[in-house]
Amino acid sequence: MRDSFGGATPRRGFLGRAAGALAAVAGLTAARPESVAARQQHEHDRWLERMTGKHRQLFDFNTAGDGIGLIRMRNFIDGYQSAYGAKPDEINAVGTFYSGTTPLAWNDSVWAKHGVGAALDLLDPRTRNPITRNWYAAPREGDPVLQNGAMTEASITRLVADGATFLLCRNALERWSARLAGRGGDAAAVRREILANLLPGVVLVPAMVIAVDKAQRAGISYMRV
């Protein structure tokens, strides 16, 4: 092999430089934050290990409303199955519970005991009183959520049964615990009670802003609802 001036280029030197370049590329690849190894390094990110499907999306919703965020998740799952023939294990839908949706992660006992319906200003149209159970977890006939009962298959319970994951922001949980405990109350005790009464399929994460960042680094698509 000759250089540009007609001289010979030592073969050993050329191969050494080529090997060095390949090693540098391999090092950059291994250092990418979205790699599987990086995602598995911290316990707070273990929920990402479940995200093995071909079709993965995080639905970011922080207000309860009619349950539109849950309906979007249902449409995502059903659409891929009916239109694209995707199997259940090929679909990963992730919902977010923080800010105004934080209480959606809790079961009926917490809602009844701590007046969550009043805190969210959700009234039962039949009684005009604040609701005392989590309508979004398992709606009953006549509950004015999920398109007035037309989309009960979008309930949290049904979505979890179909493989959906829900993330609960710990920062939001801390604020809600203090709010429900009231001035001078035992917020730590309320927090422990809530954690013991989370709905199945709910995963506690340190902060939703970090969880969204982790999801995007892992290649999960994002939808703001």
C-alpha positions in Angstrom: 0.0 0.0 0.0 1.4 3.4 -1.0 0.7 6.9 0.4 -0.1 10.0 -1.7 3.6 10.7 -2.3 4.3 7.2 -3.7 5.8 5.8 -0.5 4.8 2.7 1.3 2.4 2.9 4.2 3.1 0.3 6.9 0.3 -2.2 7.0 0.5 -2.6 10.7 0.0 1.1 11.3 -3.0 1.2 9.0 -4.7 -1.7 10.7 -4.1 -0.3 14.1 -5.7 3.0 13.1 -8.7 1.2 11.6 -9.2 -0.9 14.8 -8.9 2.2 16.9 -11.7 3.9 14.9 -14.0 0.9 15.2 -13.4 0.8 18.9 -14.3 4.5 19.2 -17.5 3.9 17.3 -18.4 1.0 19.6 -17.7 3.1 22.6 -20.0 5.8 21.5 -22.8 3.2 20.8 -22.4 1.7 24.2 -22.6 5.1 25.9 -25.9 6.1 24.3 -28.4 6.9 27.2 -31.2 5.1 25.4 -29.4 1.7 25.4 -31.0 -1.2 27.2 -28.1 -1.5 29.6 -28.4 2.2 30.6 -32.2 1.8 31.1 -31.6 -1.1 33.5 -29.1 0.7 35.7 -31.5 2.3 38.1 -34.5 0.8 40.0 -36.7 3.8 39.1 -36.4 2.9 35.4 -37.3 -0.8 35.7 -40.8 -0.1 34.2 -39.0 0.5 30.9 -37.9 -3.1 30.8 -41.6 -4.0 30.1 -41.7 -1.8 27.1 -40.8 -4.5 24.6 -43.6 -4.0 22.0 -43.1 -2.7 18.5 -45.8 -0.1 19.1 -45.1 2.1 22.1 -46.6 5.4 23.1 -46.8 7.5 26.3 -50.0 9.5 26.8 -49.4 12.7 28.8 -52.6 13.9 30.5 -52.7 15.9 33.8 -56.5 16.6 34.0 -59.2 14.1 34.6 -62.1 15.6 32.7 -64.2 13.1 30.9 -61.3 10.6 30.8 -60.1 11.7 27.3 -56.6 10.5 28.1 -57.9 7.0 28.8 -59.9 7.0 25.7 -56.9 7.9 23.6 -55.0 5.0 25.1 -57.9 2.7 24.3 -58.0 3.9 20.7 -54.2 3.3 20.4 -54.5 -0.3 21.6 -57.6 -1.2 19.6 -56.5 0.6 16.5 -53.2 -1.4 16.3 -55.0 -4.6 16.9 -57.9 -4.2 14.5 -56.3 -2.2 11.7 -52.7 -3.6 11.8 -53.2 -7.0 13.3 -50.9 -6.4 16.2 -50.8 -8.8 19.0 -51.4 -7.6 22.6 -47.7 -8.2 23.5 -46.7 -6.0 20.6 -48.4 -2.9 22.1 -47.3 -0.8 25.0 -49.5 2.1 26.1 -48.4 4.3 29.0 -50.5 6.8 30.9 -49.4 9.5 33.3 -50.9 10.4 36.7 -49.8 13.7 38.1 -51.3 17.1 38.9 -55.0 16.8 38.4 -54.9 13.1 37.5 -52.9 12.0 40.5 -56.0 10.7 42.4 -56.9 8.5 39.4 -54.2 6.1 40.7 -56.1 5.4 44.0 -58.8 3.0 44.8 -62.3 3.8 46.1 -61.4 3.6 49.8 -59.1 6.6 49.5 -61.6 8.5 47.4 -64.3 7.9 50.0 -62.2 8.6 53.1 -60.4 11.7 51.9 -63.1 13.4 49.9 -61.2 13.3 46.6 -64.4 14.0 44.6 -64.7 17.3 46.4 -61.1 18.1 46.0 -61.4 17.6 42.2 -64.8 19.3 42.1 -66.5 16.2 40.6 -70.2 16.0 41.4 -72.5 13.1 40.9 -75.3 14.5 38.6 -77.9 12.3 40.3 -77.2 13.5 43.9 -75.3 16.8 43.2 -72.8 15.7 45.9 -69.1 15.1 45.4 -68.4 11.6 44.1 -67.0 9.1 46.6 -65.4 6.6 44.4 -63.0 6.5 41.4 -65.3 6.6 38.4 -62.3 6.2 36.1 -61.1 2.9 37.5 -64.3 1.0 37.1 -67.3 3.1 35.9 -70.8 2.0 36.6 -73.9 2.6 34.5 -74.9 6.2 34.5 -71.5 7.6 35.5 -70.9 10.7 33.4 -67.3 9.8 32.3 -65.8 8.1 29.3 -68.3 9.6 27.0 -71.2 9.0 29.4 -70.5 5.3 29.6 -70.1 4.7 25.9 -66.4 3.9 26.4 -66.3 1.9 29.6 -63.7 -0.3 27.9 -61.4 2.7 28.4 -61.5 2.3 32.2 -58.2 2.1 34.0 -59.0 -1.5 35.1 -59.7 -2.6 31.5 -56.7 -0.9 30.1 -54.4 -2.5 32.7 -55.9 -5.9 31.9 -55.0 -5.3 28.3 -51.4 -4.5 29.1 -51.3 -0.7 29.8 -49.0 0.8 32.3 -49.7 3.9 34.4 -47.0 6.1 36.0 -47.7 8.0 39.3 -45.5 11.0 40.0 -44.1 10.9 43.5 -43.7 14.7 43.7 -47.4 15.1 42.9 -48.3 12.4 45.5 -46.4 14.3 48.1 -48.3 17.5 47.4 -51.7 15.7 47.4 -50.8 13.9 50.6 -50.2 17.2 52.3 -53.3 18.7 50.8 -55.5 15.9 52.0 -53.9 15.8 55.5 -54.7 19.5 55.9 -52.9 22.0 58.0 -51.3 20.3 61.0 -52.2 16.8 59.7 -50.0 13.8 59.2 -49.1 14.0 55.5 -46.7 11.0 55.8 -49.5 8.8 57.2 -51.8 9.8 54.3 -49.0 9.1 51.8 -48.5 5.6 53.3 -52.2 4.9 53.2 -52.4 6.0 49.5 -49.4 3.9 48.6 -51.1 0.8 50.1 -54.2 1.5 48.1 -52.9 2.1 44.5 -54.7 0.5 41.7 -53.1 -2.5 40.0 -50.8 -1.5 37.2 -49.7 1.8 38.7 -45.9 2.4 39.0 -44.5 5.1 41.2 -41.8 7.2 39.6 -39.7 10.0 41.2 -41.0 12.8 38.9 -43.1 12.8 35.8 -40.8 15.1 33.9 -38.0 12.6 34.4 -40.2 9.6 33.4 -41.2 11.4 30.2 -37.6 12.1 29.4 -36.7 8.4 30.1 -39.5 7.2 27.8 -38.4 9.4 24.9 -34.7 8.4 25.3 -36.0 4.8 25.1 -37.7 5.5 21.8 -41.3 5.6 23.1 -43.4 8.1 21.2 -45.2 10.9 23.0 -48.7 12.3 22.8 -50.0 15.2 24.8 -53.7 14.8 25.5 
